[in-house]
């Protein structure tokens, strides 16, 4: 994972290579909170694959990269 200041910064770093997947830091933060935010709860239980996929879908993280096996 690489963090960049802007789309222009990404373009400079790529140096003409095609970009891969990028998401904004706000979306990354939302994902982290949804994915890990309850892990220290005393009544935590592991989520199912479908529950985890629902988190990704709810955040509009779509495409092959975001499809869980």
MARFIKE-870629 format. One record per residue (C-alpha): residue in three letters; z, y, x. Coordinates in steps of 0.05 Angstrom, whole numbers, plus 5000, padded with zeros to 4 digits. Layout:
# MARFIKE-870629
[atom 'ALA'; [Z; Y; X]] ...
# end
This chain:
# MARFIKE-870629
[atom 'UNK'; [5000; 5000; 5000]] [atom 'UNK'; [4983; 5069; 5024]] [atom 'UNK'; [5007; 5135; 4994]] [atom 'UNK'; [4961; 5195; 4995]] [atom 'UNK'; [4969; 5268; 4976]] [atom 'UNK'; [4905; 5274; 4936]] [atom 'UNK'; [4837; 5243; 4920]] [atom 'UNK'; [4808; 5284; 4977]] [atom 'UNK'; [4858; 5253; 5024]] [atom 'UNK'; [4837; 5184; 5000]] [atom 'UNK'; [4764; 5201; 5012]] [atom 'UNK'; [4778; 5226; 5083]] [atom 'UNK'; [4818; 5164; 5099]] [atom 'UNK'; [4763; 5119; 5073]] [atom 'UNK'; [4712; 5153; 5117]] [atom 'UNK'; [4654; 5135; 5071]] [atom 'UNK'; [4677; 5064; 5055]] [atom 'UNK'; [4680; 5046; 4982]] [atom 'UNK'; [4749; 5055; 4950]] [atom 'UNK'; [4792; 4999; 4925]] [atom 'UNK'; [4843; 5004; 4870]] [atom 'UNK'; [4883; 5068; 4867]] [atom 'UNK'; [4938; 5090; 4819]] [atom 'UNK'; [4979; 5153; 4817]] [atom 'UNK'; [5051; 5156; 4841]] [atom 'UNK'; [5074; 5170; 4770]] [atom 'UNK'; [5042; 5105; 4745]] [atom 'UNK'; [5071; 5068; 4805]] [atom 'UNK'; [5140; 5094; 4788]] [atom 'UNK'; [5132; 5073; 4715]] [atom 'UNK'; [5112; 5004; 4737]] [atom 'UNK'; [5171; 4998; 4785]] [atom 'UNK'; [5221; 5019; 4732]] [atom 'UNK'; [5192; 4972; 4680]] [atom 'UNK'; [5186; 4913; 4729]] [atom 'UNK'; [5252; 4920; 4767]] [atom 'UNK'; [5296; 4967; 4725]] [atom 'UNK'; [5336; 4912; 4692]] [atom 'UNK'; [5347; 4865; 4751]] [atom 'UNK'; [5419; 4886; 4763]] [atom 'UNK'; [5440; 4877; 4690]] [atom 'UNK'; [5494; 4824; 4683]] [atom 'UNK'; [5455; 4791; 4626]] [atom 'UNK'; [5387; 4792; 4663]] [atom 'UNK'; [5341; 4734; 4652]] [atom 'UNK'; [5273; 4723; 4683]] [atom 'UNK'; [5214; 4745; 4641]] [atom 'UNK'; [5157; 4699; 4623]] [atom 'UNK'; [5087; 4709; 4650]] [atom 'UNK'; [5066; 4737; 4582]] [atom 'UNK'; [5123; 4787; 4582]] [atom 'UNK'; [5104; 4809; 4652]] [atom 'UNK'; [5031; 4815; 4632]] [atom 'UNK'; [5053; 4857; 4572]] [atom 'UNK'; [5085; 4907; 4620]] [atom 'UNK'; [5020; 4914; 4658]] [atom 'UNK'; [4979; 4919; 4594]] [atom 'UNK'; [5027; 4971; 4564]] [atom 'UNK'; [5018; 5014; 4626]] [atom 'UNK'; [4941; 5008; 4619]] [atom 'UNK'; [4937; 4970; 4685]] [atom 'UNK'; [4875; 4930; 4669]] [atom 'UNK'; [4821; 4893; 4706]] [atom 'UNK'; [4821; 4830; 4749]] [atom 'UNK'; [4873; 4857; 4798]] [atom 'UNK'; [4924; 4865; 4742]] [atom 'UNK'; [4914; 4797; 4708]] [atom 'UNK'; [4971; 4750; 4726]] [atom 'UNK'; [4954; 4677; 4741]] 
# end
